[in-house]
Amino acid sequence: MKRLILSVVVVGLAGAVAIWLVRHNSTPAIPTQPTEEAAPAPEAETISPESPAPPTPKPSRRNSTTAQARPVAVANDAATDEITRIRQSVDQLVSPQTPFEDKYHTWIKLRDEGKINQVISELYDRATNNPAAAEYPAALGQAYLHKIAVTKDTRDYAVLGSLADRSFDSALDIDPANWDARFFKATAMSYWPAEMNKRPEVIERFTQLIQDQEAQSSQPQFAQSYYWLGETYQKSGKADYADQVWRRGVALFPNDPMLKQKLASQ
């Protein structure tokens, strides 16, 4: 029963990570490198019956060794380039200068390319080597959530969800003000079954997050806290509170389509 509940929670959380961005266009496909036209084959040399056959060249041991080493060198270069690209992507994901939406599209690109395992490994190493940096476990928690989206065996959902939750907790232990860890943890808890009575804590977490948001410079992703707090109030049977929260959100983020849609549906 416990495993089933965890699976339900984690599946819901995986959807919550992306729900506010599905209104945007999908990530553009990466253009493929144009294929070079094959060069015309050289005409075979005509050998007359009177001409002596050309001598067969003996294989050079040095040339043979070089030919064998070349594919290995190319493979090593490709692996090095791949590691560099993963590290650059992680740099972007943890940078406070990267917009929230750009981070999301980077996650989707890495996920679609099958690179989430490499990202998890890189983030895990960074979190281990930089125990005072909250951005690494916060991003690691999100990586585990994206791993769920590509995991076919539902038995792994609970394990990955638990790893994500623990990563968010680790980030908050380092920096209680880390927005990503606070937001995604609260969103995760909003999907817990009603019988587990987590909604009061979810409301408290989102309320405190909103109070802290309004005391600092506004960011576009802050609108999502109002959306999810209103959702939690509505699930709790407090439609009036939900309406107040959404109206407050629209007043601060008048261009957010999800908040406007919520008010229009009232």
C-alpha positions in Angstrom: 0.0 0.0 0.0 2.8 2.4 0.9 4.6 1.7 -2.4 1.3 2.3 -4.3 0.8 5.7 -2.5 4.4 6.7 -3.3 3.9 5.8 -6.9 0.7 7.9 -7.2 2.5 10.8 -5.6 5.5 10.6 -7.8 3.6 10.2 -11.0 1.6 13.3 -10.1 4.7 15.3 -9.3 6.3 14.4 -12.7 3.3 16.0 -14.4 3.5 19.0 -12.1 7.0 19.8 -13.2 5.9 20.7 -16.7 2.2 21.6 -16.4 2.6 25.3 -16.6 4.8 25.2 -19.6 2.8 23.0 -21.9 1.1 26.1 -23.3 4.5 27.1 -24.9 5.8 25.7 -28.2 7.8 22.6 -27.9 11.6 22.7 -28.0 12.6 23.2 -31.7 14.2 20.2 -33.2 18.0 20.3 -33.7 18.8 20.6 -37.4 20.7 17.6 -38.6 24.0 18.2 -40.3 23.6 18.1 -44.1 25.0 15.0 -45.7 27.9 15.6 -48.0 27.5 14.3 -51.5 29.7 11.3 -52.2 32.6 12.0 -54.5 32.5 10.2 -57.8 34.5 7.0 -57.8 37.8 7.2 -59.7 37.9 5.3 -63.0 39.7 2.0 -62.7 43.1 1.9 -64.4 43.0 -0.2 -67.6 45.8 -2.7 -67.8 46.5 -4.2 -71.2 47.4 -7.9 -71.5 50.9 -6.8 -72.6 51.5 -4.7 -69.5 52.9 -6.3 -66.5 50.6 -6.5 -63.5 51.3 -3.7 -60.9 53.1 -5.0 -57.8 50.9 -5.7 -54.8 51.9 -3.3 -52.0 52.9 -5.0 -48.8 50.9 -3.8 -45.7 52.9 -1.5 -43.6 52.9 -2.4 -39.9 53.1 1.3 -39.0 50.1 2.2 -41.2 48.1 -0.7 -39.8 48.7 0.4 -36.3 47.8 4.0 -37.2 44.5 2.9 -38.8 43.5 0.9 -35.8 44.4 3.8 -33.4 42.4 6.4 -35.4 38.9 5.1 -34.5 39.9 5.0 -30.9 41.1 8.6 -31.0 37.8 9.7 -32.7 35.8 7.8 -30.0 37.8 9.5 -27.2 37.2 12.9 -28.8 33.5 12.3 -29.1 33.3 11.1 -25.4 35.2 14.2 -24.3 32.8 16.5 -26.3 29.8 14.7 -24.7 31.1 15.2 -21.2 31.8 18.9 -21.9 28.3 19.3 -23.3 26.7 17.7 -20.2 28.8 19.9 -17.9 27.8 23.0 -19.8 24.1 22.0 -19.6 24.4 21.5 -15.9 26.0 24.9 -15.6 23.0 26.3 -17.3 20.5 24.4 -15.1 22.0 25.6 -11.8 22.8 29.2 -12.9 20.6 31.8 -11.2 20.9 33.8 -14.4 19.1 31.2 -16.5 15.4 31.9 -16.8 13.1 29.2 -15.4 11.6 28.4 -18.8 15.0 28.0 -20.4 15.9 25.6 -17.7 12.8 23.6 -18.4 13.5 23.4 -22.1 17.1 22.3 -21.3 15.7 19.5 -19.1 13.3 18.3 -21.9 16.1 18.4 -24.5 18.4 16.3 -22.2 15.6 13.9 -21.4 14.7 13.4 -25.1 18.3 12.8 -25.9 18.6 10.1 -23.2 21.1 12.1 -21.2 19.3 12.2 -17.8 21.5 9.5 -16.3 24.7 11.5 -17.2 23.1 14.6 -15.7 22.2 12.8 -12.5 25.8 11.5 -12.2 27.3 15.0 -12.8 24.9 16.7 -10.3 25.5 14.0 -7.7 29.3 14.5 -8.0 28.9 18.3 -7.7 26.6 18.0 -4.7 29.1 15.7 -3.1 32.1 17.9 -3.8 30.2 21.1 -3.0 28.3 20.3 0.2 27.5 24.0 0.9 25.9 24.7 -2.5 22.1 24.2 -2.4 21.7 24.5 -6.2 23.1 21.1 -6.9 20.8 19.0 -4.7 17.9 21.2 -5.8 18.6 20.4 -9.5 19.4 16.8 -8.6 15.9 16.4 -7.3 14.5 17.7 -10.5 16.7 15.3 -12.5 15.2 12.4 -10.6 11.7 13.6 -11.5 12.6 13.8 -15.2 14.1 10.3 -14.9 10.6 9.1 -13.8 9.2 10.5 -17.1 11.4 8.1 -19.1 11.2 5.1 -16.7 8.9 2.3 -17.9 9.0 0.2 -14.8 6.5 1.7 -12.4 8.3 -0.1 -9.5 11.1 2.4 -9.9 8.8 5.4 -9.4 8.8 5.2 -5.6 12.6 4.9 -5.4 13.1 7.9 -7.8 10.5 9.9 -6.0 12.1 9.3 -2.6 15.5 10.3 -4.0 14.0 13.5 -5.4 12.3 14.4 -2.1 15.5 13.7 -0.1 17.5 15.9 -2.6 15.0 18.8 -2.1 15.4 18.4 1.7 19.2 18.4 1.4 19.0 21.7 -0.6 16.7 23.2 2.0 19.0 22.1 4.8 21.7 24.1 3.1 19.6 27.1 2.0 16.0 27.3 3.4 15.3 30.1 0.9 16.1 28.0 -2.2 13.1 28.7 -4.5 13.3 25.6 -6.7 13.5 23.2 -3.7 10.7 24.9 -1.9 8.4 25.1 -4.9 8.9 21.5 -6.2 8.7 20.0 -2.7 5.4 21.8 -2.0 4.1 20.8 -5.4 5.0 17.2 -4.7 3.1 17.3 -1.4 0.0 18.7 -3.1 -0.3 15.3 -4.9 -0.3 13.2 -1.8 -3.6 11.4 -1.2 -6.1 13.3 0.9 -6.1 10.6 3.6 -2.5 11.5 4.4 -3.6 15.0 5.5 -0.8 16.9 3.8 -2.8 19.7 2.5 -2.5 22.0 5.6 1.3 21.7 5.3 1.1 22.4 1.5 -1.0 25.5 2.2 1.5 26.6 4.8 4.5 26.0 2.5 3.0 27.9 -0.5 1.7 30.7 1.7 5.2 31.3 3.2 6.8 31.0 -0.2 4.4 33.7 -1.6 5.1 36.0 1.3 8.9 35.6 0.7 8.4 36.1 -3.1 6.5 39.4 -2.5 9.4 40.7 -0.4 11.9 40.4 -3.3 12.1 41.3 -7.0 9.4 39.6 -9.1 10.2 36.6 -11.3 7.9 35.0 -13.9 7.9 31.6 -12.2 6.5 33.2 -9.0 3.1 33.1 -10.6 3.0 29.3 -10.2 3.0 29.6 -6.4 -0.4 31.4 -6.6 -1.7 28.8 -9.0 -0.8 25.8 -6.9 -1.9 27.4 -3.6 -5.3 28.2 -5.2 -5.4 24.6 -6.4 -4.8 23.2 -2.9 -7.4 25.5 -1.4 -9.9 24.3 -4.0 -9.1 20.6 -3.3 -9.7 21.4 0.4 -13.2 22.7 -0.3 -12.2 26.4 0.2 -13.2 27.9 -3.1 -13.4 31.4 -1.7 -9.8 31.3 -0.6 -8.7 29.8 -3.9 -10.5 32.7 -5.8 -8.7 35.3 -3.6 -5.3 33.7 -4.2 -5.8 33.5 -8.0 -7.0 37.1 -8.1 -3.9 38.2 -6.1 -1.8 36.3 -8.6 -3.4 37.9 -11.6 -3.0 41.3 -10.1 0.8 40.7 -9.8 1.1 38.6 -13.0 -1.6 39.9 -15.4 -0.2 38.0 -18.4 -0.1 34.6 -16.9 -2.5 32.5 -18.9 -3.1 29.8 -16.3 -4.1 32.2 -13.6 -6.4 34.1 -16.0 -7.9 30.8 -17.0 -8.6 29.9 -13.4 -10.5 33.1 -12.8 -12.4 32.8 -16.1 -13.6 29.3 -15.1 -15.1 30.5 -11.8 
